[in-house]
């Protein structure tokens, strides 16, 4: 992604949101929820009124981002990390004020020899 297209933005990161999720293609993966980690990187057009007025209404409320993650994951069952990551990105992209965002989902220890698998999805609302 070209950083030049974000020269007038600030970057807002919501890091290491750990949430339990039914995730995997195998029966044993769907038998119980396991922890995943979600991160969201958002590019928000910087308006001088944000720094001058110091008002939450003038920026992206990251509490809403976490609430969106919790709502999308819920008690649903996902087979693919890619599907979950894409749905999270689509829903978070609906929040007002975003130029672009990247959502990543990490599934710890998907295989005995793999520490984790991570999928990243970009959206330009």
N, C-alpha and C positions, 0 to 999 in steps of 0.2 A: 504494500500500500504506500502511496506517495505521501510522505510527511508534509510536502509543500501544500497539499490540500487542507492541512490542519493548522496552518500558520496563525490563524486567528482563533484557535480553540485552546481550551485547557483540557487536560486529560484527567478523568476521574476514575479511580480504580476501586472496585469492591473485591477484596482479596479473601481467599481461603474460606469461602462459605461451605461449611461441612454439613451435609444433609444425608439422611438415610434414604435409600432408593432401591426399588426392585429393578435390577438392570442386568441383562445378559440373555444369551440365546439358549443356554442350557437349563434344564429343569432344576438342578441344584442352585443355580444363580437366582432363579425365581422363587425359591422356597422361603427366603427371608430377605429383608432389607439389609443392604450393606452400605457403608459410608462412601460417598463420592465427594469430590471437592469442585466447587464452581467458582470461577473468577470472571469478572466483567470489567472490561476496559471501555470507557465511553469518552467520546470526543464531543465537547460541548462548546458551541460558539461563545466566545468570551465577549460579554457586553460590559462596558464600563459601569453600568448601573449595578452589576452584581457586587463589585468591590466597593462601590460607594454606598449602596443601600443596605448591604449585609442582610438580605432577606432570603429565606428558604424558597419562597415562591418564585424567585428569579433564577433558580438553578434546578438541577436534577436532584430529586430527593432520593438518596441511596437507600433509605428505609423501604421505599416502594420497589426498588430493585430486588431487595432480599425477599420481600413479600411476594413478588412475582415468581421468584425461584421456588419458594415454598408452595405456592399455588399450582404451578406447572408440575412439579414433582409429585406432591401429594401422595396418594396411595396408588398411583398409576403404575403400570408395568411396562417397561421399555426393554426391547431386545438389543437395540444398538445405541452405543454412545453417540453416534452421529445423529440419530433421530432426536434424542433428548437434547443435545446441544443445539440443533437447528430450531426445535420448538422453543427453547429458552430464548434464543436470539430473536426469533420472530415476536415473541411476547414482550420482551424488554424493549425492542425497537418501537413499540407502540407508545412508550412513555414520551412525553413532550420534551422538546429541546435538544434532541440528539442529532449530531451531524453523522456520526458513524459509531459503531460499537463492535467489539470482539468479545465473544463468550467462549470460555474454555471449560470443558468438563474433564476431570481426571478420575479414572476408575483405578483405585489402588489394587495391586496384586491380581491382575486378571488371569495370569498364568504363573506357575511356580517360578519360572526364571525371569519374569518381568516385574519390575518394581511397580510400574503403572502404565496405563495407556491414557493419552490425552488427545482430545479432539478440540480444534479451534474453528469457530465460524464467525465470519465478518458479515455485518449488515450495514446498509446505507439507507436509513429511513427517509 
